[in-house]
Amino acid sequence: MGLSTPFGGKTIQEDWAQLLAGNSARRKVDFFDVSQSRCQEAAFSKDFYSNQNPPRAIELARHALSQALLQAHLLDQNHRLIESPLPFSVSTTAGTMAMGEKFVREILGGKKQRLLKTVHAYQGQQQVLELQQQFGIHGRSHIVCNACASGANAIGHGHQWIQAGWADCVIVGGFEALTELLFYGFDCLQSLAPDSCKPFDLHRNGLMLGEGAGFLILEEEQHALRRGIPILGVVAGYGQKTDTHHLTQPHPEGIALAQAIHEALLESQIAADEIGYLNSHGTGTPMNDGAEILSYQRIFGSTLPSIQVSSTKAMTGHTLGAAGAIEAIFALLALQEGMAPPQINCQNPIPEIQNSLRSNPPSLPQNWNATMSVNLGFGGSNAALIFSKFKNQGEV
């Protein structure tokens, strides 16, 4: 697995340490004009800020993908893939929209020529092609643009490819960079918190945007064992459901999310009370958090207080098309470490979930066997992923 987060860590361990410490990457946006916006802050790292080619979205993706391929022992000394073909299931909602914005500015500024490179570079398929070319990746590619559930869907699709026997090894993940269009779009919706993002707080007033990338290498069990690599965990279950309630609001009772979680639990054959940590979608918006809690109550019932729940978006921001991939990695890290990120900025928790929220990173309960990550997206998309420990992990 590999990460690029607003913390700007060079390694996954550096980013994970920031999460466990409860730090926030929120700062003033300074690479486009936010003077007319209601909110003027977001989560991003200066380490990935560049006005030059490649676009920042590609920088984020390359850093995370390189980490994942190296950890999976899939790159040679020239940083080229040693196994081919290798299918690619990747998510993004905006791609390198900054290049599209640049194209429009140049047109409005009177420039009419030599704009082909700018206008074609923002499309998602172009960025996937660039990643494939850099690392020598060949094989089918699949781009998921399913709002904020995209990253989880990209992982779920790769998981299903392996189950169906279409592949032994798959690259899955997502990336997203902050752009002016995204920022002002959410600001116009009055969805951005003008101060801090407070998931599951009675006084929550909006989300915080972020940017980043997360990639995983999924393998069929025997394929991984033959290669003799460390196995970090198992994608035990995946569920996806869509409601048709509203374009930007989840169903107020969280029915579709509950169905997605139920579907993931059925596939995993893991009991609800064996989930030790749940990385929630938790945007900090009034509608989202309330619907999530109702879905958790439907599934977990009286066992909900024994499950550690937190939304890491209060620290990393909402990374949109990358969120499901990045937060899946956080759930995997909790699986490995037996520790979960705290819930920050929640001073007045919603009573129904307050016993699941912790302000310090606790050790997970003794009887836990799995962790979970869930995501909701505009248009009513809901996804759930369950990760469990590999049964022979100590022997690998």
Buried (B, 14 or more C-beta within 10 A) or exposed (E): BBBBBBBBBEEBEEBBEBBBEBEBBBBEBEBEEBEEBBBBBBBBBEBBBEEEEBBBBBBBBBBBBBBBBEBBBBBEEEEBBEBEEBBBBBBBBBBBBBBBBBBEEBEEEEEEEEEEEBBEBBBBEBBBBBBBEBBBBEBEBBBBBBBBBBBBBBBBBBBBBBEEEEBBBBBBBBBBBBBBBBBBBBBEEEBBBEEBBBBBBBEBBBBBBBBBBBBBBBBBBEBBBEBEBEBBBBBBBBBBBBBEBEEBBBBEBBBBBBBBBBBBBEBBEBEBBBBBBBBBBBBBBBBBBBBBBBBBBBBBEEBBEBBBBBBBBBBBBBBBBBBBBBBBBBBBBBBBEBBBBBBBBBEEBBEBBBEBBBBEBEEBBEEBBBBBBBBBBBBBBBBBBBBBBBEEEEEE
